[in-house]
Amino acid sequence: MRDSNLLAALVALFERYWEDAVPLDVDDTGAVTGTDAAGPPDPLGPTDRRILALLVAGVADKAVATQMGLSRRTVQRRIQCLMELAGATTRIQLAWQAARRGWL
């Protein structure tokens, strides 16, 4: 088998599904558990959700900081952490990923 665009697309699709997968536990009898959860625990706290909501609404970093009683640098640092968590390289990608993942 040689590399092809189709193979690369299938590998990327597999990796994406694997990233969102829910772990299953199989006991000694072969019974499967762990399917009740809709997914991993929510990675965002209330502060991150509020920052994200304001960011998506188009509020500037300085205004977000003022509204939330944080420093501008703290807001920027938390946005950067959210971007890393979502695998986004731009704020627009972050907004799209947040909507897709149900963070908003």
GIDADA-V140060 format. One record per residue. N is the residue number from 0. RES is the residue in one letter. PHI is phi in whole degrees, -180 to 180 (none if undefined). PSI is psi in degrees with one decimal (999 if undefined). OMEGA is omega as a letter, one per 30 degrees, with the letter a starting at -180 (* if undefined). Layout:
n | res | phi | psi | omega
N | RES | PHI | PSI | OMEGA
N | RES | PHI | PSI | OMEGA
This chain:
n | res | phi | psi | omega
0 | M | none | 134.8 | l
1 | R | -115 | 160.8 | a
2 | D | -64 | 141.9 | l
3 | S | -151 | 168.2 | l
4 | N | -64 | -38.0 | l
5 | L | -63 | -44.5 | l
6 | L | -63 | -42.8 | l
7 | A | -62 | -40.1 | l
8 | A | -67 | -41.0 | l
9 | L | -67 | -39.5 | l
10 | V | -64 | -43.7 | l
11 | A | -62 | -40.7 | l
12 | L | -63 | -45.0 | l
13 | F | -59 | -47.3 | a
14 | E | -60 | -38.6 | l
15 | R | -66 | -45.5 | l
16 | Y | -65 | -37.9 | l
17 | W | -63 | -38.9 | a
18 | E | -63 | -36.9 | a
19 | D | -92 | 1.1 | a
20 | A | -67 | 152.5 | l
21 | V | -103 | 127.6 | a
22 | P | -66 | 142.2 | l
23 | L | -112 | 143.3 | l
24 | D | -110 | 130.0 | l
25 | V | -115 | 121.9 | a
26 | D | -85 | -176.0 | a
27 | D | -63 | -25.6 | a
28 | T | -85 | -8.6 | a
29 | G | 93 | 3.6 | l
30 | A | -74 | 137.4 | a
31 | V | -98 | 130.9 | l
32 | T | -127 | 169.1 | l
33 | G | 98 | 7.1 | a
34 | T | -92 | -5.7 | a
35 | D | -71 | -31.7 | a
36 | A | -73 | 141.9 | l
37 | A | -77 | -15.2 | a
38 | G | 165 | -167.5 | a
39 | P | -68 | 160.9 | l
40 | P | -60 | 153.8 | a
41 | D | -63 | 120.0 | a
42 | P | -80 | -7.4 | a
43 | L | -105 | 137.9 | l
44 | G | -92 | 176.4 | a
45 | P | -62 | -35.2 | l
46 | T | -66 | -44.4 | l
47 | D | -65 | -38.9 | l
48 | R | -62 | -43.1 | a
49 | R | -65 | -44.9 | l
50 | I | -59 | -45.6 | a
51 | L | -62 | -43.4 | l
52 | A | -62 | -42.8 | l
53 | L | -68 | -39.0 | l
54 | L | -62 | -46.2 | a
55 | V | -66 | -30.5 | l
56 | A | -75 | -6.7 | l
57 | G | 92 | 14.1 | a
58 | V | -77 | 135.3 | a
59 | A | -69 | 155.7 | a
60 | D | -55 | -44.2 | a
61 | K | -63 | -41.6 | l
62 | A | -68 | -37.8 | l
63 | V | -61 | -46.1 | a
64 | A | -60 | -43.8 | a
65 | T | -64 | -45.9 | a
66 | Q | -63 | -34.0 | a
67 | M | -99 | -4.1 | a
68 | G | 71 | 32.6 | l
69 | L | -116 | 165.7 | l
70 | S | -80 | 156.0 | l
71 | R | -62 | -38.5 | l
72 | R | -63 | -39.3 | l
73 | T | -63 | -42.5 | l
74 | V | -61 | -46.2 | a
75 | Q | -63 | -39.7 | l
76 | R | -66 | -41.1 | l
77 | R | -69 | -36.9 | l
78 | I | -63 | -41.4 | l
79 | Q | -62 | -41.0 | l
80 | C | -64 | -40.3 | l
81 | L | -64 | -39.4 | l
82 | M | -64 | -41.7 | l
83 | E | -65 | -41.8 | l
84 | L | -62 | -38.3 | a
85 | A | -86 | -10.5 | a
86 | G | 73 | 31.0 | a
87 | A | -103 | 146.3 | l
88 | T | -105 | -14.0 | l
89 | T | -131 | 164.5 | l
90 | R | -69 | -30.2 | l
91 | I | -66 | -42.7 | l
92 | Q | -63 | -37.4 | l
93 | L | -61 | -45.3 | l
94 | A | -61 | -42.6 | l
95 | W | -64 | -46.0 | l
96 | Q | -65 | -38.4 | l
97 | A | -63 | -42.9 | l
98 | A | -66 | -42.0 | a
99 | R | -65 | -36.6 | a
100 | R | -89 | -2.3 | l
101 | G | 77 | 26.8 | a
102 | W | -81 | -14.0 | a
103 | L | -97 | 999 | *
